[in-house]
Amino acid sequence: MNPAPPAGSSRPTGGSGPAAHARPGGRTARIRAQVLEAVQAELAEHGYDALTIDTVAARAGVHRATIYRRWHDVGGLIADIFTAAADLDWQPADTGSLRGDLAALNTEIQDSLLEQPSIAAALIAVSFRSEEAARALRRLWEDRYAQCEIVVERAIRRRELSPDVDARALLVASTAPLYHQLVLLRTPPDPGLPDRAADAAALAASAGAFPLRAERR
């Protein structure tokens, strides 16, 4: 559920966006990785207001014309970071229980938000400043929550949950406390938060708190 791809992990995709039509592999992939890594580093160190094509080009070691041609502007760079993250082959952990799977997911989220500098937190902040980044982040969240529905499907197969549970509602209930505490309230780190949030969501789900709505059946 980390909105930022690991450094150097970016690769061209088949989706939409400024870099979507780049041919896979070779120099194109290397340049994209260098540029997106530079964007993340600049964001984490200096913030969105200081982010420019020139600073990214200097840090990435590429010509500014290359960036303008492929990404057009800062908004295109930010959006492509989210595209790269969505393209990663990521799957939620399988611990053998609903509570364990949710706790593992929450721990991954907390780790990404607490690392220093936190690329994830910086990118979330940017989404409030750039509509293009906000749209890209929403697409990424949709992708990530869809990937995480396997957690609920496994719980149903293990008969921990009934089949009529709303997987999206359960996942949001489990993960939301992490973002609320660490991004919105900026509270001090709490090692027990991932487990408590997972416990509460799993308990609520087992009690029928997340029934599948008619439009999602």
Backbone bond lengths (Angstrom), bond angles and torsions (degrees), N, CA, C in turn:
res aa  C-N    CA-C-N  psi(-1)  N-CA   C-N-CA  omega(-1)  CA-C   N-CA-C  phi
1 M - - - 1.460 - - 1.515 112.41 -
2 N 1.305 116.73 11.40 1.461 120.34 178.02 1.523 109.87 -74.79
3 P 1.352 119.01 123.53 1.453 119.25 -179.32 1.515 114.86 -74.59
4 A 1.316 118.24 -3.81 1.466 120.50 -179.82 1.516 109.94 -113.28
5 P 1.344 117.92 134.34 1.454 119.66 174.68 1.513 110.50 -74.17
6 P 1.341 118.98 148.44 1.454 120.33 174.97 1.516 110.75 -57.54
7 A 1.319 116.39 150.45 1.467 120.80 -179.66 1.516 110.18 -56.21
8 G 1.344 114.36 134.08 1.456 119.93 177.47 1.506 114.93 78.62
9 S 1.346 118.30 5.25 1.455 119.72 -175.91 1.509 113.52 -94.97
10 S 1.326 118.16 -6.51 1.453 121.12 -174.00 1.517 110.59 -66.72
11 R 1.338 115.19 142.47 1.452 120.24 174.97 1.513 109.12 -149.55
12 P 1.324 118.79 154.71 1.444 121.26 -178.80 1.514 111.08 -61.02
13 T 1.328 116.37 147.76 1.450 121.88 -178.37 1.509 109.52 -123.52
14 G 1.331 113.82 174.44 1.447 118.71 176.53 1.503 112.19 -95.87
15 G 1.322 119.29 5.82 1.450 122.30 -176.37 1.497 112.34 -84.83
16 S 1.332 115.39 -166.74 1.451 120.72 -179.19 1.509 110.04 -87.72
17 G 1.326 116.34 164.29 1.451 119.98 177.73 1.503 110.79 126.39
18 P 1.346 116.68 167.02 1.452 120.80 -174.26 1.509 114.42 -58.43
19 A 1.348 117.36 -33.25 1.463 119.16 -175.70 1.520 112.68 -100.20
20 A 1.339 116.83 7.92 1.455 119.43 -170.42 1.520 113.29 -67.78
21 H 1.345 118.49 -26.17 1.447 120.05 -174.00 1.524 112.50 -97.98
22 A 1.336 117.28 8.55 1.460 119.91 177.01 1.521 109.52 -67.96
23 R 1.325 117.00 142.49 1.450 118.72 179.82 1.523 108.91 -73.55
24 P 1.339 117.04 145.59 1.460 120.89 -174.55 1.523 112.12 -70.51
25 G 1.328 115.62 148.58 1.446 121.78 173.13 1.510 113.94 76.40
26 G 1.338 115.36 177.35 1.448 121.55 174.39 1.511 114.69 64.90
27 R 1.321 114.49 -150.54 1.463 121.47 -174.04 1.528 111.83 -62.51
28 T 1.323 117.43 -38.81 1.462 120.72 -179.64 1.521 111.29 -57.90
29 A 1.327 116.73 -46.74 1.457 120.78 -179.47 1.523 111.15 -65.81
30 R 1.332 116.81 -39.34 1.466 119.87 -179.91 1.523 111.11 -64.82
31 I 1.325 116.30 -42.64 1.464 119.25 179.88 1.522 110.47 -64.61
32 R 1.324 116.42 -43.73 1.465 119.08 179.55 1.524 110.96 -60.11
33 A 1.332 116.81 -44.43 1.457 120.36 179.48 1.523 111.17 -62.19
34 Q 1.336 116.94 -44.40 1.470 120.67 179.58 1.526 111.10 -61.39
35 V 1.313 116.49 -44.56 1.463 120.45 -176.38 1.524 111.04 -67.97
36 L 1.327 118.09 -46.72 1.462 119.84 -178.14 1.526 111.64 -67.50
37 E 1.326 116.69 -34.37 1.466 119.36 174.80 1.525 110.32 -64.30
38 A 1.327 116.67 -39.26 1.465 120.59 178.31 1.522 111.27 -66.05
39 V 1.324 117.37 -39.76 1.470 120.88 177.95 1.522 110.31 -60.49
40 Q 1.326 116.62 -46.80 1.461 120.15 -179.27 1.527 111.32 -62.31
41 A 1.315 116.63 -42.26 1.462 120.10 -179.84 1.525 111.20 -65.00
42 E 1.332 117.03 -43.18 1.465 120.42 179.24 1.523 111.30 -64.40
43 L 1.320 116.62 -41.37 1.464 120.34 178.25 1.518 111.17 -60.93
44 A 1.318 115.69 -47.78 1.461 120.13 -176.79 1.522 111.83 -65.51
45 E 1.328 117.35 -36.89 1.463 120.69 -175.23 1.524 113.72 -86.69
46 H 1.341 116.93 -35.34 1.465 119.52 -171.04 1.526 114.94 -124.46
47 G 1.342 117.67 -12.24 1.453 120.03 178.42 1.516 113.66 87.27
48 Y 1.325 114.58 169.88 1.459 121.24 -174.61 1.524 112.54 -66.34
49 D 1.327 117.55 -38.27 1.464 120.44 -175.98 1.525 112.39 -62.24
50 A 1.330 116.65 -28.90 1.468 120.44 -178.48 1.526 112.76 -91.95
51 L 1.332 116.73 -2.17 1.459 120.25 -176.05 1.529 110.61 -79.33
52 T 1.317 116.77 121.06 1.465 121.86 178.14 1.525 109.46 -136.30
53 I 1.318 115.12 163.30 1.463 120.00 176.12 1.526 110.20 -59.55
54 D 1.331 116.48 -39.19 1.466 120.26 -177.83 1.524 112.01 -64.85
55 T 1.350 117.36 -43.96 1.466 119.22 -179.05 1.524 111.08 -66.99
56 V 1.322 116.13 -37.86 1.464 119.60 178.21 1.526 110.61 -66.69
57 A 1.334 116.72 -43.86 1.464 120.28 179.98 1.524 111.35 -61.04
58 A 1.338 116.05 -43.17 1.460 119.68 -179.82 1.521 111.17 -63.85
59 R 1.314 116.18 -42.78 1.461 119.60 -177.42 1.531 111.06 -70.87
60 A 1.321 116.60 -37.21 1.463 120.24 -178.08 1.521 112.49 -79.91
61 G 1.338 116.72 -17.37 1.453 119.89 -178.35 1.515 113.31 74.51
62 V 1.344 115.91 32.91 1.464 120.34 177.98 1.528 108.56 -125.27
63 H 1.313 116.77 163.34 1.460 120.63 -179.93 1.523 109.59 -75.52
64 R 1.336 115.89 141.55 1.459 119.97 -179.04 1.528 111.71 -59.57
65 A 1.336 118.19 -30.01 1.463 120.78 179.04 1.525 111.55 -63.67
66 T 1.329 115.99 -32.51 1.462 120.15 177.59 1.517 110.62 -62.86
67 I 1.331 115.74 -42.01 1.460 120.06 -179.63 1.521 110.83 -68.93
68 Y 1.319 116.97 -45.31 1.466 119.88 178.31 1.529 111.25 -59.46
69 R 1.308 116.87 -40.56 1.460 120.60 -176.89 1.526 111.38 -67.33
70 R 1.324 116.93 -38.29 1.463 119.96 -173.61 1.521 113.19 -93.22
71 W 1.350 117.56 -38.30 1.471 120.24 -175.30 1.532 113.43 -112.96
72 H 1.302 117.69 -15.04 1.469 124.20 174.81 1.525 114.45 75.09
73 D 1.336 117.35 -49.17 1.460 120.00 -177.40 1.523 109.77 -158.24
74 V 1.343 115.80 -177.85 1.468 120.68 -178.76 1.526 111.00 -62.60
75 G 1.332 116.84 -39.04 1.462 119.82 178.69 1.514 112.16 -58.94
76 G 1.328 116.77 -39.18 1.455 120.10 177.44 1.517 112.70 -65.68
77 L 1.318 116.74 -35.81 1.467 120.86 176.83 1.527 111.23 -63.94
78 I 1.335 115.91 -47.20 1.462 119.94 -179.06 1.523 110.24 -63.22
79 A 1.328 116.44 -45.11 1.460 119.89 -179.43 1.524 111.15 -59.90
80 D 1.331 117.37 -36.37 1.460 120.06 -178.14 1.523 111.79 -72.04
81 I 1.319 117.62 -26.05 1.465 119.28 173.89 1.522 109.95 -62.47
82 F 1.331 116.84 -44.17 1.459 120.24 178.30 1.528 110.92 -66.40
83 T 1.334 116.95 -37.40 1.461 120.46 176.68 1.524 110.45 -61.85
84 A 1.326 116.70 -42.62 1.462 120.95 179.37 1.520 111.17 -64.14
85 A 1.336 116.71 -39.04 1.462 120.13 179.19 1.522 110.84 -65.05
86 A 1.334 116.63 -40.97 1.459 120.34 179.70 1.521 111.72 -65.68
87 D 1.328 116.64 -25.56 1.460 121.79 -176.84 1.524 112.81 -80.62
88 L 1.328 117.07 -11.62 1.462 119.90 -177.70 1.524 111.03 -70.68
89 D 1.317 116.43 146.79 1.459 122.14 178.74 1.527 108.58 -83.55
90 W 1.331 115.67 82.27 1.463 121.76 -176.13 1.521 110.05 -113.18
91 Q 1.329 116.51 140.72 1.459 121.44 175.79 1.522 109.05 -139.55
92 P 1.340 118.32 144.25 1.465 120.42 177.29 1.523 110.81 -69.15
93 A 1.315 115.48 151.69 1.465 121.06 -178.07 1.527 111.29 -65.82
94 D 1.328 115.51 149.63 1.466 122.11 174.65 1.523 107.54 -112.71
95 T 1.327 116.31 100.38 1.463 121.42 -176.86 1.521 112.91 -95.72
96 G 1.332 116.91 -9.89 1.452 120.04 -178.92 1.509 114.73 101.10
97 S 1.332 117.39 -4.20 1.469 120.36 177.90 1.519 109.53 -148.84
98 L 1.330 116.06 154.04 1.461 120.31 178.02 1.514 110.69 -61.14
99 R 1.309 116.27 -47.70 1.460 120.11 -178.20 1.526 110.49 -60.52
100 G 1.321 117.26 -42.74 1.455 120.83 179.79 1.514 112.76 -65.88
101 D 1.338 116.47 -40.63 1.465 119.89 178.82 1.521 111.31 -64.31
102 L 1.336 116.49 -43.43 1.466 120.11 179.59 1.527 110.96 -65.56
103 A 1.330 116.67 -40.40 1.464 120.15 179.44 1.527 110.96 -64.87
104 A 1.331 116.85 -39.89 1.469 120.42 178.37 1.524 110.86 -63.99
105 L 1.319 116.24 -41.64 1.462 120.66 177.69 1.523 110.89 -63.21
106 N 1.328 116.28 -44.70 1.462 120.58 179.43 1.525 111.94 -64.22
107 T 1.317 116.49 -37.82 1.464 119.95 178.58 1.526 110.61 -64.09
108 E 1.324 116.57 -40.11 1.464 120.39 177.70 1.529 110.53 -62.25
109 I 1.329 116.05 -42.19 1.465 120.30 178.51 1.523 110.40 -63.18
110 Q 1.339 116.29 -48.17 1.460 119.45 -178.11 1.527 110.98 -61.45
111 D 1.313 117.30 -42.39 1.466 120.12 179.56 1.529 111.23 -59.81
112 S 1.338 116.83 -41.50 1.465 119.77 -178.17 1.519 111.63 -69.50
113 L 1.333 116.98 -30.76 1.461 120.40 -179.14 1.525 112.70 -82.44
114 L 1.331 116.70 -20.97 1.464 120.25 -177.11 1.521 113.59 -99.53
115 E 1.335 117.61 -13.39 1.459 118.04 179.37 1.525 109.55 -62.37
116 Q 1.319 115.43 150.02 1.467 120.64 -177.90 1.522 110.66 -120.33
117 P 1.340 116.74 122.47 1.464 125.99 -7.32 1.521 110.55 -75.10
118 S 1.336 116.54 150.74 1.457 121.12 -178.01 1.523 109.94 -90.50
119 I 1.317 116.15 106.47 1.458 120.52 176.58 1.523 109.72 -65.84
120 A 1.336 116.44 -39.11 1.462 120.14 -178.74 1.522 111.10 -59.72
121 A 1.335 116.52 -48.49 1.464 120.10 -179.82 1.525 111.04 -63.32
122 A 1.329 116.66 -38.78 1.465 120.17 179.93 1.521 111.25 -64.35
123 L 1.325 116.99 -40.49 1.457 120.43 -179.41 1.523 111.58 -69.54
124 I 1.320 117.16 -37.87 1.463 119.96 176.17 1.522 109.83 -62.35
125 A 1.327 116.62 -42.05 1.466 120.39 178.73 1.525 111.09 -61.93
126 V 1.328 116.72 -39.87 1.462 120.52 -179.90 1.527 110.88 -62.64
127 S 1.321 117.80 -33.09 1.467 120.40 -177.70 1.521 112.30 -62.85
128 F 1.338 117.56 -19.02 1.467 120.93 176.29 1.527 111.40 -84.24
129 R 1.325 116.59 -9.54 1.467 121.16 -177.10 1.526 112.47 -109.65
130 S 1.305 117.10 -20.95 1.461 121.46 -175.29 1.517 109.69 -128.77
131 E 1.331 117.26 120.24 1.461 120.41 179.37 1.522 111.07 -65.29
132 E 1.326 117.19 -35.91 1.464 120.05 177.83 1.525 110.80 -63.46
133 A 1.339 116.07 -41.88 1.464 120.06 177.38 1.520 110.66 -66.50
134 A 1.339 117.13 -38.45 1.462 120.85 179.89 1.526 110.87 -62.61
135 R 1.325 116.84 -42.64 1.470 119.88 178.57 1.525 110.89 -64.15
136 A 1.322 116.04 -41.80 1.464 119.72 179.77 1.524 111.03 -65.86
137 L 1.328 116.82 -38.16 1.461 119.82 179.21 1.522 110.75 -67.49
138 R 1.332 117.50 -39.49 1.462 119.70 177.62 1.530 111.03 -61.80
139 R 1.329 116.14 -40.31 1.467 118.79 177.25 1.520 111.00 -63.28
140 L 1.329 116.48 -38.78 1.461 120.07 179.04 1.519 111.13 -65.95
141 W 1.344 117.06 -44.17 1.468 119.58 178.53 1.527 110.39 -59.60
142 E 1.343 117.09 -43.19 1.460 120.07 178.52 1.522 110.25 -58.17
143 D 1.310 117.12 -43.93 1.456 121.78 179.41 1.523 111.35 -63.95
144 R 1.333 116.51 -45.58 1.459 120.24 -176.89 1.534 111.55 -66.69
145 Y 1.329 117.20 -44.13 1.462 118.55 179.83 1.525 110.84 -65.79
146 A 1.323 117.52 -35.01 1.462 120.06 175.82 1.528 110.35 -63.53
147 Q 1.332 117.35 -41.22 1.459 120.47 177.58 1.524 111.44 -63.91
148 C 1.323 116.33 -34.43 1.462 120.61 -176.58 1.524 113.26 -78.44
149 E 1.316 117.90 -10.71 1.464 119.26 179.86 1.521 111.81 -62.80
150 I 1.341 117.78 -19.38 1.461 120.76 175.61 1.524 111.05 -60.30
151 V 1.335 117.11 -28.68 1.466 121.37 177.21 1.527 109.95 -59.77
152 V 1.320 116.50 -44.96 1.462 121.20 -179.90 1.527 110.48 -72.73
153 E 1.320 117.16 -38.72 1.464 120.28 178.40 1.525 110.92 -60.88
154 R 1.325 116.52 -40.48 1.467 119.31 178.04 1.520 110.64 -65.08
155 A 1.338 116.58 -39.65 1.467 120.09 179.19 1.521 111.00 -64.23
156 I 1.324 117.30 -36.64 1.468 120.63 177.26 1.522 110.18 -66.13
157 R 1.333 117.12 -42.41 1.467 120.06 178.59 1.524 111.35 -64.05
158 R 1.333 116.85 -32.48 1.474 120.42 178.12 1.520 111.50 -82.18
159 R 1.333 116.66 -1.70 1.463 123.73 -179.45 1.524 112.45 65.28
160 E 1.323 115.14 27.07 1.462 119.33 171.01 1.526 110.75 -78.45
161 L 1.337 116.24 -25.91 1.460 121.95 -178.76 1.517 109.76 -132.94
162 S 1.327 115.45 156.63 1.462 120.28 174.23 1.527 108.95 -79.61
163 P 1.315 117.89 156.82 1.472 120.48 -176.57 1.522 114.59 -67.30
164 D 1.329 118.55 -14.47 1.466 120.04 -175.27 1.527 112.82 -93.64
165 V 1.326 117.89 22.02 1.464 120.94 179.36 1.527 109.68 -81.55
166 D 1.322 115.96 142.85 1.465 122.12 176.59 1.526 107.95 -84.45
167 A 1.324 116.41 103.97 1.465 120.92 -174.68 1.519 111.74 -61.03
168 R 1.336 117.08 -43.55 1.464 119.87 -178.40 1.527 111.00 -62.38
169 A 1.324 117.60 -44.78 1.461 120.61 -179.34 1.524 111.14 -62.34
170 L 1.321 116.76 -40.27 1.462 120.81 178.51 1.523 111.07 -64.74
171 L 1.315 117.32 -45.06 1.460 120.61 -179.13 1.523 111.91 -64.93
172 V 1.319 116.90 -40.85 1.467 120.08 177.80 1.521 110.26 -63.78
173 A 1.337 116.83 -42.38 1.462 120.14 -179.93 1.526 111.59 -61.92
174 S 1.321 116.78 -34.87 1.463 120.28 -179.36 1.519 112.45 -75.37
175 T 1.333 117.13 -41.28 1.464 120.21 -173.92 1.523 114.08 -88.36
176 A 1.321 117.78 -25.82 1.468 120.83 -174.75 1.527 114.07 -55.92
177 P 1.350 119.97 -40.18 1.467 118.57 -179.73 1.526 113.58 -58.47
178 L 1.330 117.46 -30.28 1.467 119.51 179.29 1.521 110.48 -65.33
179 Y 1.322 116.61 -48.25 1.466 120.40 -179.54 1.524 111.27 -68.49
180 H 1.331 116.96 -37.04 1.468 120.25 179.88 1.523 110.85 -63.67
181 Q 1.312 116.88 -47.25 1.460 120.53 -176.53 1.530 112.20 -73.32
182 L 1.333 116.94 -44.51 1.464 119.98 -169.79 1.524 113.87 -90.83
183 V 1.331 117.79 -29.06 1.466 120.45 -178.10 1.522 111.50 -99.53
184 L 1.332 117.58 -47.45 1.462 120.23 -177.01 1.527 112.23 -81.30
185 L 1.336 116.80 -52.60 1.469 120.08 -177.84 1.522 112.83 -85.82
186 R 1.337 116.64 -20.81 1.471 121.96 -179.67 1.528 111.20 53.68
187 T 1.319 115.12 47.18 1.455 120.87 179.25 1.528 110.19 -76.31
188 P 1.334 117.55 159.81 1.466 120.26 177.10 1.530 110.58 -60.58
189 P 1.318 117.88 152.05 1.466 120.95 -179.93 1.524 111.89 -55.85
190 D 1.317 116.06 138.41 1.458 122.84 178.92 1.524 107.72 -127.70
191 P 1.331 118.54 102.84 1.467 120.73 -176.38 1.527 113.55 -58.10
192 G 1.335 117.09 -25.30 1.458 119.87 -177.42 1.511 114.68 -86.46
193 L 1.337 117.74 -8.03 1.461 120.72 -175.09 1.531 113.69 -61.46
194 P 1.329 120.04 -45.35 1.472 118.67 -179.91 1.526 113.16 -57.78
195 D 1.329 117.01 -42.31 1.464 120.24 179.85 1.523 111.75 -68.64
196 R 1.331 117.19 -42.65 1.468 119.57 -178.45 1.523 111.32 -64.80
197 A 1.324 116.29 -42.57 1.462 119.40 179.35 1.526 110.77 -64.54
198 A 1.328 116.61 -39.57 1.464 120.55 177.99 1.522 110.89 -66.01
199 D 1.326 116.90 -43.49 1.463 120.88 179.29 1.524 111.16 -59.64
200 A 1.333 116.14 -46.06 1.466 120.61 -177.68 1.525 110.83 -63.51
201 A 1.331 116.62 -43.74 1.464 119.85 -178.93 1.527 111.36 -67.73
202 A 1.334 117.21 -41.86 1.462 120.54 179.66 1.523 110.94 -64.69
203 L 1.334 116.56 -41.38 1.465 120.56 178.85 1.524 110.88 -64.73
204 A 1.330 116.05 -43.79 1.463 119.75 179.17 1.528 110.86 -63.56
205 A 1.322 116.60 -39.89 1.462 119.96 -179.93 1.524 111.42 -64.82
206 S 1.319 116.51 -41.63 1.464 119.81 -179.98 1.520 111.91 -66.92
207 A 1.343 116.40 -22.35 1.463 121.28 178.15 1.528 112.22 -89.91
208 G 1.330 117.32 2.26 1.456 121.00 177.42 1.506 115.00 86.10
209 A 1.329 117.52 24.36 1.465 120.82 -175.50 1.526 113.44 -76.12
210 F 1.338 118.12 -13.79 1.466 119.99 -176.36 1.528 110.96 -124.39
211 P 1.333 117.83 65.50 1.472 119.61 -179.77 1.522 111.12 -68.63
212 L 1.303 115.81 144.89 1.455 120.98 179.85 1.520 109.20 -71.28
213 R 1.327 116.30 122.27 1.461 120.80 -179.37 1.526 110.27 -70.89
214 A 1.318 115.47 155.04 1.468 120.89 -174.91 1.521 111.82 -56.62
215 E 1.350 117.32 -39.66 1.461 119.95 -176.12 1.516 112.72 -71.86
216 R 1.340 117.85 -12.06 1.463 120.21 -179.42 1.522 111.94 -107.89
217 R 1.329 117.02 2.96 1.461 119.72 179.69 1.534 110.85 -73.10
